[in-house]
Amino acid sequence: MLIAACTAALDPDRIAPDPRLAELADHLTFIEQTEKISAAARRASNTSMKPGYGAWCLVILPD
């Protein structure tokens, strides 16, 4: 409760955003998208009608 009160009392305009967070956000977005693709591929693999047709491969290309 004390933390919430102190946070609410701060003026957000006085606090400069940390430039490192933008780069971190990009990396986290990439990881989240990769997880979603991987989960979709696993679902497709698990629901395939014929054995052997569910194999998948995730290729991550360098920048």
MARBA-3410 file (N, C-alpha, C, O; in Angstrom, 1 decimal):
63
0.8,-1.2,0.0,0.0,0.0,0.0,0.9,1.2,0.0,0.6,2.2,-0.7 ~ 1.9,1.2,0.8,2.8,2.4,0.8,3.5,2.6,-0.5,3.7,3.7,-1.0 ~ 3.9,1.5,-1.2,4.6,1.6,-2.5,3.6,2.2,-3.5,4.0,3.1,-4.3 ~ 2.4,1.8,-3.5,1.4,2.3,-4.4,1.2,3.8,-4.2,1.0,4.6,-5.1 ~ 1.1,4.2,-2.9,0.9,5.6,-2.6,2.1,6.5,-3.1,1.9,7.6,-3.6
3.3,6.0,-2.9,4.5,6.7,-3.3,4.6,6.8,-4.8,4.9,7.8,-5.4 ~ 4.2,5.7,-5.5,4.2,5.7,-6.9,3.2,6.7,-7.5,3.5,7.4,-8.5 ~ 2.1,6.8,-6.9,1.0,7.7,-7.3,1.4,9.1,-7.1,1.0,10.0,-7.8 ~ 2.2,9.4,-6.1,2.7,10.7,-5.8,3.7,11.2,-6.7,3.9,12.5,-6.8 ~ 4.4,10.4,-7.4,5.5,10.8,-8.3,4.9,11.5,-9.5,3.8,11.1,-10.0
5.6,12.4,-10.0,5.3,13.1,-11.3,5.9,12.3,-12.4,7.1,12.4,-12.6 ~ 5.1,11.6,-13.3,5.7,10.8,-14.3,6.5,11.6,-15.4,7.3,11.1,-16.1 ~ 6.2,12.9,-15.5,6.9,13.8,-16.5,8.3,14.0,-16.0,9.2,14.3,-16.9 ~ 8.6,14.0,-14.8,10.0,14.2,-14.3,10.9,13.0,-14.4,12.1,13.2,-14.4 ~ 10.3,11.9,-14.6,11.1,10.6,-14.6,11.4,10.3,-16.1,10.5,10.1,-16.9
12.7,10.4,-16.5,13.1,10.1,-17.9,13.0,8.6,-18.1,13.5,7.8,-17.2 ~ 12.5,8.1,-19.2,12.5,6.7,-19.5,13.9,6.2,-19.7,14.8,6.9,-20.3 ~ 14.2,5.0,-19.3,15.5,4.4,-19.5,15.6,3.9,-20.9,14.8,3.1,-21.3 ~ 16.6,4.4,-21.6,16.7,4.0,-23.1,17.0,2.5,-23.2,16.8,1.9,-24.3 ~ 17.5,1.8,-22.2,17.8,0.4,-22.3,16.5,-0.4,-22.4,16.5,-1.6,-22.8
15.4,0.1,-21.8,14.1,-0.6,-21.8,13.6,-0.8,-23.2,12.9,-1.9,-23.5 ~ 13.8,0.1,-24.1,13.3,-0.1,-25.5,14.0,-1.3,-26.2,13.3,-2.1,-26.8 ~ 15.3,-1.5,-26.0,16.0,-2.6,-26.5,15.5,-3.9,-25.9,15.3,-4.9,-26.5 ~ 15.3,-3.9,-24.6,14.8,-5.0,-23.8,13.4,-5.4,-24.3,13.1,-6.6,-24.5 ~ 12.6,-4.4,-24.6,11.2,-4.7,-25.0,11.3,-5.4,-26.4,10.4,-6.3,-26.7
12.2,-5.0,-27.3,12.3,-5.6,-28.6,12.7,-7.1,-28.4,12.1,-7.9,-29.1 ~ 13.6,-7.4,-27.5,14.0,-8.8,-27.3,12.9,-9.6,-26.7,12.6,-10.7,-27.1 ~ 12.1,-9.0,-25.8,11.0,-9.7,-25.2,9.9,-10.0,-26.2,9.3,-11.1,-26.2 ~ 9.7,-9.0,-27.1,8.6,-9.2,-28.1,9.1,-10.4,-29.0,8.2,-11.2,-29.4 ~ 10.3,-10.4,-29.4,10.8,-11.5,-30.2,10.6,-12.9,-29.5,10.2,-13.8,-30.2
11.0,-12.9,-28.3,10.9,-14.2,-27.5,9.4,-14.6,-27.4,9.1,-15.8,-27.6 ~ 8.5,-13.7,-27.1,7.1,-14.0,-27.1,6.5,-14.5,-28.4,5.8,-15.4,-28.4 ~ 6.9,-13.8,-29.5,6.5,-14.3,-30.8,7.0,-15.7,-31.1,6.3,-16.5,-31.7 ~ 8.3,-15.9,-30.8,8.8,-17.3,-31.0,8.1,-18.3,-30.2,7.9,-19.4,-30.7 ~ 7.8,-18.0,-28.9,7.0,-18.9,-28.1,5.6,-19.2,-28.7,5.2,-20.4,-28.7
5.0,-18.2,-29.3,3.6,-18.4,-29.9,3.8,-19.3,-31.1,2.9,-20.2,-31.3 ~ 4.8,-19.1,-31.9,5.0,-19.9,-33.1,5.3,-21.3,-32.7,4.8,-22.3,-33.3 ~ 6.1,-21.5,-31.7,6.5,-22.8,-31.2,5.3,-23.6,-30.7,5.1,-24.8,-31.0 ~ 4.4,-22.9,-29.9,3.2,-23.5,-29.4,2.2,-23.9,-30.5,1.6,-25.0,-30.4 ~ 2.1,-23.0,-31.5,1.2,-23.4,-32.6,1.7,-24.6,-33.4,0.9,-25.4,-33.8
3.1,-24.7,-33.6,3.6,-25.8,-34.3,3.4,-27.1,-33.5,3.2,-28.1,-34.0 ~ 3.6,-27.0,-32.1,3.3,-28.2,-31.3,1.9,-28.6,-31.4,1.6,-29.8,-31.5 ~ 1.0,-27.7,-31.3,-0.5,-28.0,-31.5,-0.7,-28.7,-32.8,-1.4,-29.7,-32.9 ~ -0.2,-28.1,-33.9,-0.3,-28.7,-35.2,0.3,-30.1,-35.2,-0.3,-31.1,-35.8 ~ 1.4,-30.3,-34.6,2.0,-31.6,-34.5,1.2,-32.6,-33.8,1.1,-33.8,-34.2
0.6,-32.2,-32.7,-0.1,-33.1,-31.8,-1.5,-33.4,-32.4,-2.1,-34.5,-32.1 ~ -2.0,-32.6,-33.3,-3.3,-32.9,-33.9,-3.3,-33.4,-35.3,-4.3,-33.5,-36.0 ~ -2.1,-33.7,-35.8,-2.0,-34.2,-37.1,-2.6,-35.5,-37.3,-2.6,-36.3,-36.3 ~ -3.2,-35.8,-38.4,-4.0,-37.0,-38.6,-3.1,-38.2,-38.8,-3.4,-39.4,-38.4 ~ -2.0,-38.0,-39.5,-1.1,-39.2,-39.8,0.2,-39.1,-39.1,0.7,-38.0,-38.9
0.7,-40.2,-38.6,2.0,-40.2,-37.9,3.1,-39.7,-38.8,3.1,-40.1,-40.0 ~ 4.0,-38.9,-38.3,5.1,-38.5,-39.1,4.9,-37.2,-39.9,5.8,-36.5,-40.3 ~ 3.6,-36.8,-40.0,3.3,-35.5,-40.7,3.4,-34.3,-39.7,3.2,-33.2,-40.1 ~ 3.5,-34.6,-38.4,3.5,-33.5,-37.5,4.9,-32.9,-37.2,5.0,-32.0,-36.3 ~ 5.9,-33.4,-37.8,7.3,-32.9,-37.5,7.4,-31.5,-38.0,6.8,-31.1,-39.0
8.1,-30.7,-37.2,8.3,-29.3,-37.5,9.7,-28.9,-37.2,10.4,-29.5,-36.4 ~ 10.1,-27.7,-37.7,11.4,-27.2,-37.5,11.3,-25.7,-37.4,10.6,-25.1,-38.3 ~ 11.9,-25.1,-36.4,11.9,-23.6,-36.2,13.2,-23.2,-36.6,14.2,-23.5,-35.9 ~ 13.3,-22.3,-37.6,14.6,-21.8,-38.0,14.6,-20.3,-37.7,13.8,-19.5,-38.1 ~ 15.6,-19.9,-36.9,15.8,-18.5,-36.5,17.0,-18.0,-37.3,18.1,-18.4,-37.2
16.7,-17.0,-38.2,17.8,-16.5,-39.1,18.5,-15.3,-38.3,17.8,-14.6,-37.6 ~ 19.8,-15.1,-38.5,20.5,-14.0,-37.9,20.0,-12.7,-38.6,19.6,-12.7,-39.7 ~ 20.2,-11.6,-37.8,19.9,-10.3,-38.3,20.7,-9.9,-39.5,20.5,-8.8,-40.1
END
